[in-house]
Amino acid sequence: MSTQSAQQGHPRGLYLLFFTEMWERFSYYGMRAIFILFMTKALLIATDEASIIYGSYTGLVYLTPLLGGYLADRYWGNRKSIFLGGIIMAIGQFMMFLSGSFYSEKALAITLMWSGLTFLIIGNGFFKPNISTMVGQLYTKEDNRVDGAFTIFYMGINLGAFFSPLICGGLGDTGNPADFKWGFLAACIGMIISVISFELLKNKHLQGPNNESIGIQVKKTDLKVIGLVIASTAFVFFLMNFKQIFETNFDITFYLIVAAFFLSPFAIIQDKSITKIERDRIIVIFILAFFVIFFWSAFEQAGASLTVFADANVDRNVPLAINKYIIVLALAALGFYLMKFFEWFFEWKKNIHLTIAAVIAVVLVLLTFTGHIHSFSQDVIPASWFQSVNPLVIVIFAPIMSWVWTKMGDKQPSSPTKMAIGLLLVALGYVVIAFGVKGVDSTIKISMMWLVSLYFIHTIGELCLSPIGLSMVSKLSPLRFSSLLMGTWFLANALANKLAGTLSSLLPAGLGEGGADTVAEVVAPKSFLGMQIVTLYDFFWVFIILAGVASLILFGLSKTLQKMMHGIH
């Protein structure tokens, strides 16, 4: 069977990228699931400050793809960028493991945390835009399978995101601050699996529609490029430490990301080689990127305020104990399924198959038998596990949504309309949770079904927006700017994630700290755009307003944007 033979109508290269991205997202979301809990429970950082740090990290993670896209387009190509980015991120996760290992020595632990976050930010910048770009390169621009391909690729992202909180959260979020390091170590192992898989199989399967190799190196690396990477790493480390170094509350990271987002369009549009149609299409990318900010700033509360909320204000008791051996069997079954699904990868070299199986076995043994981890048999769901609801729903519903878009053909809504629907749904999710907490005393914990319902509605909204957005950027971008424009698209995510951390810090005083409003009488109420945030009900209304208004405006602009896309849907 040839390399380009299709499985379910798609080239095999798609499934290699699926597998690679799945393990990278396992690493990212596994670390994210426990990050804010690690800061507040192990390092004893205040919730407000932890939210700002969380926002700076997740914001810069989506800013550095500009650097990675630039170097890939002009020097390294997609393949080399993905490899280097993966190695750097594995080092970053290991530094987070060391930070968790020395959590009781706060100064050392925080320094190691800053170093780990810096490597994760830089590595992601090389990895993220390039693997997404390569999905689009597997097809021609006129290929009707592109939207379906990105939806399948998005399934890979969310399959990794589903079981990472279960493993990393199960290892780290035990109630014992000494255990967070094991969650970070599992994330490190996941990143290593991603890199090994990609490197061993890229030459065999990553070919374009005409069987040409894609993502190859453009030209040799020179000292200027090496200097740029070193300088960027040092600058990110400086940004993460800025407040501590200068003992100031000035959030330089926020203003840097804002400036980058609004200035980058001018740098691209000024290129004299861009035609009028290309310019219109690029402008559409920028306009939609602006509206994406409102979606992700509300959606990404999942790793920040909603995790704190789940930990303190949600009744997480379950009638039956969760036994670690049941989890081990479930994960072993999942591992077997994945290896069978990707069995065609290993036709030419069986020891790769055995290597990945052995690594999974090591993780499972660590989960089951290590003496450093508390008994995993418990009747309270870890707060970090709620972050698995979103990817689980995506894994289930992504094929359905892909089928719906394909079935509708030319009658399906335009990309701007789909994204407006996504914004409306994220606002609706907050309407549900606001209703759940309305009139409830801060010491009373609400049913977990309110939070699960929010995540379900948000996930359907995400399926209307995120994979469609990635596909749209791939189709609208001129080939010579493909990686750079994908990096620019992630700028919107950068600003949104940074804003998400800032908005998370508006969590009412005392709420989210043991579920008791212990400091409300001595701390002045927080406010946003003149609106006082006294209760959780007030807090959730911030996101209803932001996402709801943005949705209505985007619905009004959809037809104009569709015309500017010049025939691309």
N, C-alpha and C positions, 0 to 999 in steps of 0.2 A: 504493500500500500504506500503510495507516495506521501511526501511530507504534507502536501497541501490537501490531501484527502480530507473531506469534511466529516466532522462528527456532529450530528444534528444540524447539518447545513453550514457549519462554520469551520474555518481552518484550524488545524491542530495548534498553531501558534497562540490562538486565543486561550486555549486551555493551559498552556504553559504560563502565560501571563496571569491567568486566573489563579493558578497554583502558587506562583511567586508572590502575587499581591495578597493572597489569602494569608500566608504566613507572616508577611510584613505587617498586615493589619492586625493579626493576632498579637504581634509584638506591641504595636502602637496602642491598641485599645485595651490590651491587658494591663499595660502600665498606666494608662489613663483611668482605668476603672478604680485603681487604688491610690492614685496620686494625691488627690485632695485629702483623702482619709489619712494617708501617710504623713502629710504635712501637719494636719490638725491633731492627730492622735499620737504620732511617734515623735515628731519634731516640736509639737506643742505650739505651732504657729496659729495665731488668731484666724478665725474663719474669714474675716474681711481681707486680711493680708494674703491668706492662702488663695482666695479667689482671684486676686490681682496677679499673683504669681502664675496661677493656672492659666489665666487669660494671656499673660505675656508669653508663656511657653507655647500654647496652642496657636497663638497669633503668629509668632515668629516661625513656627513650623510651616505655616502656609505662606510666609513672606519669602523664605529662602528659595522656593522653586523658581523665582526670577533669576537667581544666580545659576541654579542648576540648568534651567532652560537655555540660558545664554551660553554656558560652556558646552552643553550638548550640541546646540545648533552650530557652533563655530569650531569646536575642538574635539571633544570626547566622543560624540555620538551618544545615542540612547543606551547602548549596551554597557559601555564602560562606565557611564554615569550611574546606572543602576547598581553595578557591582561595587563601585567605590562608596556609593551612598549606603548600601546595605552593610558593608564592613564597618563604616563609621557609626551607624546606628547600633550595631551589635556592641561596639565598644561603649557607647553611651548607656545602653541598658545594663552593661556590667558595672559601670560606675554607679548607677542607681542601686544595684545590688550591694556595692560597697557602702554607699550612703546608708542603706537600711541596716547593714551589718554594724555600723558604728553610730547608730541613732542616738545612743546615750551620750556620746561626745558631740554635742550640738554643733559647735563651730566646725569641726572636721566633717560632720555629716552634711551640713549645709554647703560647704565648699565642694564636696564630692557631688552633691545634688546639682549645683550650678554647672559643674564640669559635665556631668551626665546629660543634663538638659541641653547644653551647648552642642555636644556631639550629636544628640538626637535631632536637633534643629537643623544643623548643617547637613547631616546625612540624609534627612528627609527631603531637603531641597534638591539633592541630586537624584533621589529615587522617585519621588512622587510624580513630577510632571512628565518624566520620560517614559515610565511604564504606561501611563494613561495615553500618551501620544502614540506609542507603538500599537495599541489596540486599533486606532484609526488607520494606521499604515498598512494593516493587513487587508484592507478593502479599498476599492475605488470610491471616489466621492459620490458616485451615482448609485452605489450598491444599497439596496433597500434593507440589507441585513445589519447595517451599522447600528441603528438604535437597539436592535435586539442583541447585538454583540456587546454593547456597553451595559445593557441590563444584565446579561450573563456575567460580564466582568464584575459588575456591582454585586452580584451574588457571591462571587469569590471574596470580595472585600468583607461582606457581611457574614459569610460563613466563618471567617477568621475572627470577626468581631463578636460573633455569637459565643463561641466556646472559650474565648480568651478571658472574659470576666469570670466565667465559671472556674477555670483553672487558676489564673493569676489571683482572682478575688478569693477563691477557695483556699489558696496557699497563703495569701497575705492578709486578708480581711477576716481574722479569726478572733479579734478582741485582744490579742497579744501583740503589742507594737514590735516585738522582736521578730515577728513572722513576715512583716512586709517584704523583707529582702528576698524571700523565696518566690513571691509573686514577680519581682523584678528579674530574678534569675530565669524563671520560666519564659518571660518576655524576651530575654537575651537568646535563649535556645531557639525560640520561634524565628528570630531574625536570622540566625545561622542557617536554619533549614531553608529559609527563603533564598539566601545567597547561593548555597550549594546547588539547589535545584535549578536555579536560573543559569548558573555558570556551566553546569554539565550538559544542559539540554538546549541552550540558545542557538547554537550553530545548526542543529538538526531541524528545528521547527520554526524559527523566526524568519519567515519568508513572505514577501509581498504577494499581491494578486498575480504577478507575472513571474513568480518563483525567484525574484531577486532578493538578496539579503537586505534586511532593513536594520536601521539603527547602528550602522557601523561607524567607526571613528572617522572624523572629517580630516583632521590633520594632527600632527604631533604636538604634544604638550610642551610649552616653553616655560622659562623662568617666570614670565609675567603671570601666567596662569597659576603656577604654584604659589606665587606671592599673593595673588588675589584670594586664593582659598585660605591661606594662613591668616591674611588680614581680616577676612570675613569671619573666621572662627574667633579670632581675638575680639572683634567688634561685638559679636553676639554674646560672648562671655562678659564683656564690659556692660552691655545693655542689661543682662540679667542681674548684674551686681550694682547697677547704677544707684539705686535708692540707698543701698547699704553703704556704698563708698562715700556718697555725698550727704548722707543722712537727711534726705529730702523726700517729700511726698510727690514731687514732680514726676509724672509718668512719661518719661521720654519715649518709651516703646510705643505707646499709644499714638503720639504725634508723629513718630517716624512712619508707622504703618499708614496713617491717614495721608501723609504727604506722598508716600510711595504709590498709594492707590490712585490719587487724583493727578499725579504728575506723569505716571507711566503711559497713560493714553497718548499724551502729547508727543512723547519720544517716539512712539511707533507710528502715529499718524503723519508725522513730519517726513517720513521716508518718501523720497520722490518717485520711487519705483512702484508705489501703490496706485492702482487704477481706481476710478470712481466707484465701480461696483465693489471692489475689495475694501475701499474705505467705508462704504455704507455698511458692509457686513461686519467690519471691525467695530464700528460705532455701536452696532446692535449688541455685540459681545460686551462692550463696556457698560451700556445702559442696563442690560440684564444682570451684569455683575453687581451693579449698585443695588438692585432689588434683592439679590441673593444675600446681601449683608443682613437684611431684616429677617430673612428666614433662618440663617444659621445662628445669629445672635440669640434667637429664641430657642432654636432646636438644641444648640450646644450647652444649654443649661444641664443637660443629662449628666455630664461629667463634673459639674460644679454644684450649683444650688440644689438641683434635684437629687443628687447623691447625698448631700448634707440633709436635705428634707427627708429622704428615705430613711436615713440613719436615725433621725431624731423624731420625726413626726408621722411615721407610717408604722402600722401594726404589722410586723414581719413574722409573727408566730404562725407556725403551720402545725396541723394536727398530728402529722407523722414525722418522726425524726429523719433527717437527711443523713444517710450512712455513707461514709467515704468509700466503702467497697462497691456500693451501687454506682457511685460516680465513676470509679475506676472502670467498671464493666461498661458503662455507657460510653466513656471516652475511648475504650479499646474498640468497641463496636464502630464508633465514628471513624477511628483510625483505619480500621479494616475496610470500611466502605470507601474512604478516600483513596486508599491504595488500589482497590479494585477499579474505581472510577478512572484513575489515572494509570491503569496498568499498561496501556499502550506506550506510556513514557519510557517504560523500563524494558521494552523488548530487546534493546541492544546492549543493556548492561544491568544484569540482575542485582549486582552488589549495591547499586544505588537504592534499589527497593529495600534491601536488607538494612542499609545504613539508616534510612528514614524510619523504618520499623524499630530499629534499636534505639534511636533517639527518643521516639514516642514512648517506648518501654521505660527508658530511664526517667522520663518525666513522671510517668505513672507510678513507678517505684518510689520516686521522691515524694509524690503526693501521698502514697499509702503508708510507707514505713519510716520516714524520717522521724527521729525522736524529738526534733526541735519544734514540730508543728502540733498544736493542740488537737485533741480528738475532733475529727470532722463529723462525728455523729451529734447532731444538734437539732433543735426544733425551732430555730430562728434563722430565717433566710438572711445571708449577708447583704448589706445595703448595695454593695458593688454588683450583685447579681442582677439587679433590675436593669442594668445596662445591656443585658443579653436579650431583653424583650424586643427591642428595636431590630437588631439583626436577624432574630428568629423570624419575625413577621416578614422581613424582606426576603429571606431565603424561601419562605412559603409563597409569598405573593409576587415576587419578581417575575417568575415564569408566567404567571397569569397576566400581569401588566404587559409583559413583552408580547404575549399572544394577542392581547386586546389591541395594542398599537398596530401590530402587523395585520390583524384582521380588519381593522378600520381602513388601512391603506391611506389613500389620499383624503379620506373623510375625517381623519383624526385631527384633533385640535393642533394649532401651530405650537411651536416650542414656547413662545411667550405666554400663550394661554395656559398651557400645561403648568408652567411655573407659577402663574397667578393662582391656579387651583391649589398648588402646593402651599403657597403662603396662606391662603384662606384656611386650609386644614390645620396648619400649625397654630393659627389663632384659635380655631375651634377646640384644639386639644387643651389649651389653657382655659377656655371657657368651662370645660368639664372639670378640671382640677380646682378652679376657682369656686365652682359650685360645691365641690366636695369639702372645701375648708371653710366655706362661708358660715359664720356664726359659731364655729367650733373653737372652744378654748384652746390655747396654745399647749396646755398640758395633756390634751386628749389626742390620741393617735388615731388617724383615719384608716379605713380599710385599704389594703394594698391594691384593690381593684380600681380605685380612682387613679392611681399612678400608672397601672398597667393600661388602663383605657387611654390615658394621655399618650403613652408611648405608641400604642396601636394607631391612633389617629395621626400622630406625627409621622409615623413610618409610611403610611399611605401617602401623605403629603410629600415625604422625601422621594418616594418612587415617581411622583409626578414632576419633581424638580431636579434632583441631583444627576441621575444617569442621563436624563434628557439634556441637561446643561453641558455635561462632558461631551456628549455626542454632537451637540450644536457647535461647540467650540471647534471640534475636530472638522466639521463640515464647512464652517464659515471661514476658518483660518487659511490664508495663503500658505502653501507648503513651506516656503522659506521662513515663515514666522510661526510655524506650528507649535514648537516647544515653548517659545517665548510667550505666545498668546495663551498657552495653557498655564504657564507660570503666572501671567497676568490675571487669568481667571481665578487662580488660587489666592491672588491678592485680596479678592473679595472675602474669601474664607479667612484670610489672615485678619482683616479688619473685623469681621464678624466674630471670630473667636476671641480676639482681644476685647471687643465690646461685650461679649458674653461674660467674660471674667469680671469686667467692670459692673455689669448689671447684676451679676451674682452677688457682688459685695453689698447690694441693696437689700439682701435678705434681712428682715426685721431684727433689730437688736435682741439678742437672747434666744430667738427662735433658731432652731438648728443646733443648739448647744444643750443636748440632753432633753430637748423637748420642753424646757421650762423657760418662761419669759423672766429670767432672773435679773436682767439689767435694764429692763424697759423704763424703770422709774428714774434712773440716773443718766441714761443716754438719750440724747435728743433724737426724735424720729428722723429717719432718713427721708430724702426726697428725690424725685426725678421729674424734671421739667415742671416744677411747681407742685407736683403731686406728692403728698406725704405718704410714706410707706410705713404703716404702723402694724398691719397684720399681714398674714400670708395671702389673704384675699386681695389686699392692695397690691402686693408684690406681683401676683400672677396677672393682674390687670395691666401692668406695664407691657407685657408681651402680647396681650390681646389687642391693645391699641396699636403697638408698633407693627405687628404682622398684619393685622386687619386693614389698616389704612394703606399700607404698602400694596396689599393684594388688590384693593379696589382701584388704585391708581394704575397698576400694571394691567388690569383688565381693560382699562380705558385706552391704554397705549398699544395694545396687542396688534391691532390691525395695521397701524402705522409701522410698527417694527417688522411685521410680516412682509410688507412691501419693500422695506429696506434690505431684506434678506435675498431679494432677487431670485425667487424660485426655489430656494432651499427651505425645507420645512423642519 
